[in-house]
Amino acid sequence: MPKPFQKGDPRINRAGRKKDVPNKSTEELRRLLHEFVSANIETLQADIDLLEPKDRLAFVERLLKHILPAPITSLDQLSETDLDILLKKLKNSVK
């Protein structure tokens, strides 16, 4: 089977995906999951009500990982734009 690219081929993207550009499949999965939950909220609520409290909390915890963004544990995770917004908010709150 021939290879689609040869060494030195100018069509190869050597830079890769730009920083802060989200992975399209991850974003699509999150959107689809959010839509599924929204469309089935009544059925899900009835099923959740049948669970034991510890199982109910475990389910909600697992679900939230897919709906909410991951918490920021380091400023290195923020883009330059996000850092600028954060600095402006901090400066305005000090006044």
N, CA, C and O atoms as a GROMACS GRO file, in nm:
protein
  380
    1MET      N    1   0.086  -0.119   0.000
    1MET     CA    2   0.000   0.000   0.000
    1MET      C    3   0.090   0.124   0.000
    1MET      O    4   0.176   0.138   0.087
    2PRO      N    5   0.070   0.215  -0.096
    2PRO     CA    6   0.155   0.334  -0.102
    2PRO      C    7   0.122   0.432   0.010
    2PRO      O    8   0.008   0.441   0.055
    3LYS      N    9   0.223   0.503   0.052
    3LYS     CA   10   0.204   0.603   0.156
    3LYS      C   11   0.146   0.730   0.095
    3LYS      O   12   0.183   0.766  -0.017
    4PRO      N   13   0.053   0.798   0.165
    4PRO     CA   14  -0.009   0.917   0.106
    4PRO      C   15   0.086   1.036   0.095
    4PRO      O   16   0.064   1.126   0.014
    5PHE      N   17   0.191   1.039   0.176
    5PHE     CA   18   0.286   1.150   0.173
    5PHE      C   19   0.427   1.096   0.159
    5PHE      O   20   0.458   0.986   0.204
    6GLN      N   21   0.511   1.173   0.096
    6GLN     CA   22   0.652   1.139   0.083
    6GLN      C   23   0.732   1.236   0.169
    6GLN      O   24   0.685   1.345   0.203
    7LYS      N   25   0.852   1.197   0.203
    7LYS     CA   26   0.939   1.282   0.283
    7LYS      C   27   0.960   1.415   0.212
    7LYS      O   28   0.992   1.419   0.093
    8GLY      N   29   0.942   1.525   0.286
    8GLY     CA   30   0.959   1.658   0.230
    8GLY      C   31   0.836   1.711   0.158
    8GLY      O   32   0.842   1.818   0.098
    9ASP      N   33   0.727   1.640   0.163
    9ASP     CA   34   0.603   1.682   0.096
    9ASP      C   35   0.555   1.814   0.157
    9ASP      O   36   0.538   1.822   0.278
   10PRO      N   37   0.533   1.918   0.076
   10PRO     CA   38   0.492   2.048   0.130
   10PRO      C   39   0.348   2.050   0.182
   10PRO      O   40   0.309   2.146   0.248
   11ARG      N   41   0.269   1.946   0.154
   11ARG     CA   42   0.130   1.942   0.201
   11ARG      C   43   0.119   1.899   0.347
   11ARG      O   44   0.010   1.908   0.405
   12ILE      N   45   0.228   1.853   0.407
   12ILE     CA   46   0.224   1.807   0.545
   12ILE      C   47   0.219   1.926   0.639
   12ILE      O   48   0.299   2.019   0.627
   13ASN      N   49   0.125   1.924   0.733
   13ASN     CA   50   0.114   2.030   0.833
   13ASN      C   51   0.211   2.000   0.946
   13ASN      O   52   0.183   1.918   1.034
   14ARG      N   53   0.323   2.064   0.944
   14ARG     CA   54   0.426   2.038   1.045
   14ARG      C   55   0.401   2.115   1.175
   14ARG      O   56   0.458   2.081   1.278
   15ALA      N   57   0.317   2.216   1.169
   15ALA     CA   58   0.290   2.298   1.288
   15ALA      C   59   0.187   2.231   1.380
   15ALA      O   60   0.186   2.258   1.500
   16GLY      N   61   0.102   2.145   1.326
   16GLY     CA   62  -0.002   2.081   1.407
   16GLY      C   63  -0.114   2.179   1.439
   16GLY      O   64  -0.123   2.288   1.384
   17ARG      N   65  -0.200   2.136   1.530
   17ARG     CA   66  -0.313   2.220   1.570
   17ARG      C   67  -0.261   2.335   1.656
   17ARG      O   68  -0.176   2.315   1.742
   18LYS      N   69  -0.312   2.454   1.632
   18LYS     CA   70  -0.271   2.573   1.708
   18LYS      C   71  -0.312   2.559   1.854
   18LYS      O   72  -0.410   2.492   1.886
   19LYS      N   73  -0.237   2.621   1.942
   19LYS     CA   74  -0.266   2.621   2.084
   19LYS      C   75  -0.402   2.686   2.108
   19LYS      O   76  -0.438   2.784   2.042
   20ASP      N   77  -0.477   2.633   2.202
   20ASP     CA   78  -0.608   2.684   2.242
   20ASP      C   79  -0.718   2.655   2.141
   20ASP      O   80  -0.830   2.704   2.158
   21VAL      N   81  -0.691   2.577   2.036
   21VAL     CA   82  -0.796   2.536   1.944
   21VAL      C   83  -0.850   2.404   1.997
   21VAL      O   84  -0.776   2.307   2.009
   22PRO      N   85  -0.980   2.400   2.030
   22PRO     CA   86  -1.033   2.278   2.092
   22PRO      C   87  -1.037   2.161   1.995
   22PRO      O   88  -1.048   2.178   1.873
   23ASN      N   89  -1.029   2.042   2.051
   23ASN     CA   90  -1.042   1.920   1.974
   23ASN      C   91  -1.188   1.910   1.931
   23ASN      O   92  -1.278   1.909   2.016
   24LYS      N   93  -1.213   1.901   1.800
   24LYS     CA   94  -1.350   1.904   1.749
   24LYS      C   95  -1.432   1.784   1.795
   24LYS      O   96  -1.550   1.798   1.825
   25SER      N   97  -1.371   1.667   1.802
   25SER     CA   98  -1.447   1.549   1.842
   25SER      C   99  -1.487   1.557   1.990
   25SER      O  100  -1.596   1.513   2.026
   26THR      N  101  -1.401   1.611   2.074
   26THR     CA  102  -1.434   1.626   2.216
   26THR      C  103  -1.547   1.726   2.233
   26THR      O  104  -1.641   1.702   2.310
   27GLU      N  105  -1.540   1.837   2.164
   27GLU     CA  106  -1.645   1.937   2.173
   27GLU      C  107  -1.778   1.882   2.121
   27GLU      O  108  -1.883   1.909   2.179
   28GLU      N  109  -1.772   1.805   2.014
   28GLU     CA  110  -1.893   1.745   1.958
   28GLU      C  111  -1.954   1.645   2.056
   28GLU      O  112  -2.075   1.642   2.074
   29LEU      N  113  -1.869   1.565   2.120
   29LEU     CA  114  -1.917   1.468   2.218
   29LEU      C  115  -1.984   1.538   2.336
   29LEU      O  116  -2.091   1.496   2.381
   30ARG      N  117  -1.924   1.643   2.384
   30ARG     CA  118  -1.983   1.719   2.495
   30ARG      C  119  -2.118   1.779   2.455
   30ARG      O  120  -2.213   1.776   2.534
   31ARG      N  121  -2.125   1.832   2.334
   31ARG     CA  122  -2.250   1.890   2.287
   31ARG      C  123  -2.359   1.784   2.276
   31ARG      O  124  -2.473   1.806   2.318
   32LEU      N  125  -2.324   1.669   2.219
   32LEU     CA  126  -2.421   1.561   2.204
   32LEU      C  127  -2.469   1.508   2.339
   32LEU      O  128  -2.587   1.480   2.357
   33LEU      N  129  -2.377   1.495   2.433
   33LEU     CA  130  -2.415   1.449   2.567
   33LEU      C  131  -2.507   1.549   2.635
   33LEU      O  132  -2.604   1.512   2.700
   34HIS      N  133  -2.476   1.676   2.619
   34HIS     CA  134  -2.560   1.781   2.677
   34HIS      C  135  -2.700   1.777   2.617
   34HIS      O  136  -2.800   1.789   2.689
   35GLU      N  137  -2.708   1.760   2.486
   35GLU     CA  138  -2.838   1.751   2.419
   35GLU      C  139  -2.915   1.628   2.466
   35GLU      O  140  -3.036   1.634   2.487
   36PHE      N  141  -2.846   1.515   2.482
   36PHE     CA  142  -2.910   1.393   2.527
   36PHE      C  143  -2.969   1.411   2.667
   36PHE      O  144  -3.084   1.373   2.692
   37VAL      N  145  -2.892   1.469   2.755
   37VAL     CA  146  -2.940   1.491   2.891
   37VAL      C  147  -3.059   1.586   2.891
   37VAL      O  148  -3.157   1.563   2.961
   38SER      N  149  -3.051   1.693   2.813
   38SER     CA  150  -3.161   1.788   2.806
   38SER      C  151  -3.290   1.724   2.753
   38SER      O  152  -3.399   1.752   2.802
   39ALA      N  153  -3.276   1.638   2.653
   39ALA     CA  154  -3.393   1.575   2.593
   39ALA      C  155  -3.454   1.466   2.680
   39ALA      O  156  -3.572   1.435   2.667
   40ASN      N  157  -3.374   1.408   2.769
   40ASN     CA  158  -3.420   1.294   2.850
   40ASN      C  159  -3.419   1.324   3.000
   40ASN      O  160  -3.411   1.232   3.081
   41ILE      N  161  -3.427   1.449   3.036
   41ILE     CA  162  -3.412   1.487   3.176
   41ILE      C  163  -3.518   1.423   3.266
   41ILE      O  164  -3.487   1.383   3.378
   42GLU      N  165  -3.641   1.412   3.220
   42GLU     CA  166  -3.747   1.355   3.304
   42GLU      C  167  -3.723   1.206   3.330
   42GLU      O  168  -3.736   1.160   3.443
   43THR      N  169  -3.688   1.132   3.226
   43THR     CA  170  -3.659   0.990   3.242
   43THR      C  171  -3.537   0.969   3.329
   43THR      O  172  -3.536   0.883   3.417
   44LEU      N  173  -3.433   1.048   3.304
   44LEU     CA  174  -3.312   1.037   3.385
   44LEU      C  175  -3.340   1.068   3.531
   44LEU      O  176  -3.288   1.000   3.620
   45GLN      N  177  -3.422   1.168   3.557
   45GLN     CA  178  -3.455   1.204   3.695
   45GLN      C  179  -3.528   1.090   3.764
   45GLN      O  180  -3.499   1.060   3.880
   46ALA      N  181  -3.622   1.026   3.695
   46ALA     CA  182  -3.695   0.914   3.754
   46ALA      C  183  -3.599   0.798   3.785
   46ALA      O  184  -3.610   0.735   3.890
   47ASP      N  185  -3.506   0.771   3.694
   47ASP     CA  186  -3.409   0.664   3.717
   47ASP      C  187  -3.315   0.699   3.832
   47ASP      O  188  -3.282   0.613   3.914
   48ILE      N  189  -3.272   0.823   3.837
   48ILE     CA  190  -3.182   0.867   3.944
   48ILE      C  191  -3.250   0.858   4.080
   48ILE      O  192  -3.187   0.822   4.179
   49ASP      N  193  -3.379   0.889   4.084
   49ASP     CA  194  -3.453   0.882   4.210
   49ASP      C  195  -3.458   0.741   4.266
   49ASP      O  196  -3.474   0.723   4.387
   50LEU      N  197  -3.444   0.640   4.181
   50LEU     CA  198  -3.447   0.501   4.225
   50LEU      C  199  -3.313   0.454   4.283
   50LEU      O  200  -3.307   0.349   4.347
   51LEU      N  201  -3.207   0.531   4.260
   51LEU     CA  202  -3.074   0.491   4.307
   51LEU      C  203  -3.057   0.517   4.457
   51LEU      O  204  -3.126   0.601   4.516
   52GLU      N  205  -2.963   0.443   4.516
   52GLU     CA  206  -2.921   0.470   4.654
   52GLU      C  207  -2.847   0.604   4.655
   52GLU      O  208  -2.788   0.641   4.553
   53PRO      N  209  -2.848   0.676   4.766
   53PRO     CA  210  -2.781   0.807   4.770
   53PRO      C  211  -2.636   0.805   4.723
   53PRO      O  212  -2.594   0.894   4.649
   54LYS      N  213  -2.557   0.705   4.766
   54LYS     CA  214  -2.414   0.702   4.726
   54LYS      C  215  -2.401   0.677   4.576
   54LYS      O  216  -2.312   0.733   4.511
   55ASP      N  217  -2.489   0.595   4.520
   55ASP     CA  218  -2.487   0.570   4.375
   55ASP      C  219  -2.534   0.692   4.297
   55ASP      O  220  -2.485   0.720   4.188
   56ARG      N  221  -2.628   0.765   4.355
   56ARG     CA  222  -2.678   0.887   4.292
   56ARG      C  223  -2.567   0.991   4.283
   56ARG      O  224  -2.550   1.056   4.179
   57LEU      N  225  -2.493   1.008   4.391
   57LEU     CA  226  -2.382   1.104   4.391
   57LEU      C  227  -2.272   1.063   4.294
   57LEU      O  228  -2.215   1.147   4.225
   58ALA      N  229  -2.242   0.934   4.288
   58ALA     CA  230  -2.139   0.885   4.196
   58ALA      C  231  -2.180   0.912   4.052
   58ALA      O  232  -2.097   0.950   3.969
   59PHE      N  233  -2.307   0.891   4.021
   59PHE     CA  234  -2.358   0.915   3.885
   59PHE      C  235  -2.345   1.063   3.849
   59PHE      O  236  -2.297   1.097   3.741
   60VAL      N  237  -2.389   1.148   3.938
   60VAL     CA  238  -2.383   1.292   3.910
   60VAL      C  239  -2.239   1.337   3.892
   60VAL      O  240  -2.210   1.418   3.804
   61GLU      N  241  -2.150   1.286   3.974
   61GLU     CA  242  -2.008   1.322   3.963
   61GLU      C  243  -1.952   1.282   3.826
   61GLU      O  244  -1.883   1.360   3.762
   62ARG      N  245  -1.983   1.161   3.783
   62ARG     CA  246  -1.934   1.115   3.652
   62ARG      C  247  -1.995   1.197   3.539
   62ARG      O  248  -1.928   1.227   3.440
   63LEU      N  249  -2.120   1.233   3.552
   63LEU     CA  250  -2.188   1.310   3.449
   63LEU      C  251  -2.130   1.451   3.437
   63LEU      O  252  -2.110   1.502   3.327
   64LEU      N  253  -2.103   1.514   3.550
   64LEU     CA  254  -2.052   1.650   3.548
   64LEU      C  255  -1.916   1.662   3.481
   64LEU      O  256  -1.883   1.767   3.426
   65LYS      N  257  -1.838   1.556   3.484
   65LYS     CA  258  -1.707   1.558   3.418
   65LYS      C  259  -1.720   1.581   3.267
   65LYS      O  260  -1.628   1.631   3.203
   66HIS      N  261  -1.835   1.543   3.212
   66HIS     CA  262  -1.856   1.558   3.068
   66HIS      C  263  -1.927   1.687   3.031
   66HIS      O  264  -1.925   1.728   2.915
   67ILE      N  265  -1.989   1.751   3.127
   67ILE     CA  266  -2.067   1.871   3.099
   67ILE      C  267  -1.990   1.998   3.135
   67ILE      O  268  -1.989   2.094   3.058
   68LEU      N  269  -1.926   1.998   3.251
   68LEU     CA  270  -1.853   2.116   3.297
   68LEU      C  271  -1.709   2.111   3.250
   68LEU      O  272  -1.653   2.003   3.234
   69PRO      N  273  -1.648   2.226   3.227
   69PRO     CA  274  -1.506   2.226   3.191
   69PRO      C  275  -1.422   2.181   3.309
   69PRO      O  276  -1.462   2.197   3.424
   70ALA      N  277  -1.307   2.125   3.280
   70ALA     CA  278  -1.217   2.080   3.385
   70ALA      C  279  -1.170   2.200   3.466
   70ALA      O  280  -1.148   2.308   3.410
   71PRO      N  281  -1.155   2.184   3.598
   71PRO     CA  282  -1.108   2.297   3.678
   71PRO      C  283  -0.964   2.334   3.643
   71PRO      O  284  -0.884   2.248   3.606
   72ILE      N  285  -0.933   2.461   3.654
   72ILE     CA  286  -0.798   2.509   3.625
   72ILE      C  287  -0.716   2.494   3.751
   72ILE      O  288  -0.748   2.551   3.855
   73THR      N  289  -0.609   2.415   3.741
   73THR     CA  290  -0.523   2.393   3.857
   73THR      C  291  -0.393   2.470   3.848
   73THR      O  292  -0.317   2.477   3.945
   74SER      N  293  -0.367   2.530   3.731
   74SER     CA  294  -0.245   2.606   3.711
   74SER      C  295  -0.271   2.717   3.610
   74SER      O  296  -0.349   2.700   3.516
   75LEU      N  297  -0.207   2.831   3.630
   75LEU     CA  298  -0.222   2.941   3.534
   75LEU      C  299  -0.164   2.905   3.398
   75LEU      O  300  -0.196   2.969   3.298
   76ASP      N  301  -0.078   2.803   3.392
   76ASP     CA  302  -0.020   2.760   3.265
   76ASP      C  303  -0.128   2.704   3.172
   76ASP      O  304  -0.107   2.697   3.051
   77GLN      N  305  -0.242   2.664   3.228
   77GLN     CA  306  -0.351   2.609   3.148
   77GLN      C  307  -0.431   2.717   3.076
   77GLN      O  308  -0.510   2.686   2.986
   78LEU      N  309  -0.412   2.843   3.113
   78LEU     CA  310  -0.488   2.953   3.053
   78LEU      C  311  -0.417   3.006   2.930
   78LEU      O  312  -0.294   3.009   2.924
   79SER      N  313  -0.495   3.049   2.831
   79SER     CA  314  -0.439   3.112   2.713
   79SER      C  315  -0.403   3.256   2.747
   79SER      O  316  -0.439   3.307   2.853
   80GLU      N  317  -0.331   3.320   2.657
   80GLU     CA  318  -0.294   3.460   2.678
   80GLU      C  319  -0.420   3.547   2.690
   80GLU      O  320  -0.426   3.638   2.773
   81THR      N  321  -0.519   3.519   2.608
   81THR     CA  322  -0.644   3.595   2.612
   81THR      C  323  -0.713   3.577   2.747
   81THR      O  324  -0.761   3.674   2.806
   82ASP      N  325  -0.718   3.452   2.795
   82ASP     CA  326  -0.780   3.426   2.925
   82ASP      C  327  -0.706   3.496   3.038
   82ASP      O  328  -0.768   3.548   3.131
   83LEU      N  329  -0.574   3.498   3.030
   83LEU     CA  330  -0.494   3.567   3.132
   83LEU      C  331  -0.522   3.718   3.130
   83LEU      O  332  -0.531   3.781   3.235
   84ASP      N  333  -0.534   3.775   3.010
   84ASP     CA  334  -0.565   3.918   2.999
   84ASP      C  335  -0.701   3.949   3.061
   84ASP      O  336  -0.715   4.048   3.133
   85ILE      N  337  -0.800   3.865   3.033
   85ILE     CA  338  -0.934   3.884   3.091
   85ILE      C  339  -0.928   3.874   3.242
   85ILE      O  340  -0.989   3.955   3.312
   86LEU      N  341  -0.855   3.777   3.293
   86LEU     CA  342  -0.842   3.758   3.438
   86LEU      C  343  -0.775   3.880   3.502
   86LEU      O  344  -0.818   3.926   3.608
   87LEU      N  345  -0.670   3.930   3.439
   87LEU     CA  346  -0.601   4.048   3.493
   87LEU      C  347  -0.692   4.170   3.496
   87LEU      O  348  -0.692   4.245   3.594
   88LYS      N  349  -0.770   4.191   3.390
   88LYS     CA  350  -0.863   4.304   3.387
   88LYS      C  351  -0.966   4.292   3.498
   88LYS      O  352  -0.998   4.391   3.564
   89LYS      N  353  -1.019   4.172   3.518
   89LYS     CA  354  -1.118   4.152   3.624
   89LYS      C  355  -1.057   4.177   3.762
   89LYS      O  356  -1.121   4.235   3.849
   90LEU      N  357  -0.934   4.132   3.782
   90LEU     CA  358  -0.868   4.153   3.910
   90LEU      C  359  -0.841   4.301   3.934
   90LEU      O  360  -0.860   4.351   4.046
   91LYS      N  361  -0.798   4.372   3.830
   91LYS     CA  362  -0.773   4.516   3.845
   91LYS      C  363  -0.901   4.591   3.877
   91LYS      O  364  -0.900   4.682   3.960
   92ASN      N  365  -1.012   4.553   3.812
   92ASN     CA  366  -1.140   4.620   3.838
   92ASN      C  367  -1.195   4.589   3.977
   92ASN      O  368  -1.264   4.673   4.036
   93SER      N  369  -1.166   4.472   4.030
   93SER     CA  370  -1.216   4.435   4.163
   93SER      C  371  -1.138   4.502   4.275
   93SER      O  372  -1.188   4.514   4.386
   94VAL      N  373  -1.016   4.546   4.247
   94VAL     CA  374  -0.931   4.610   4.348
   94VAL      C  375  -0.972   4.757   4.367
   94VAL      O  376  -0.954   4.812   4.476
   95LYS      N  377  -1.024   4.819   4.265
   95LYS     CA  378  -1.059   4.963   4.270
   95LYS      C  379  -1.162   4.993   4.372
   95LYS      O  380  -1.201   5.109   4.388
   0.00000   0.00000   0.00000
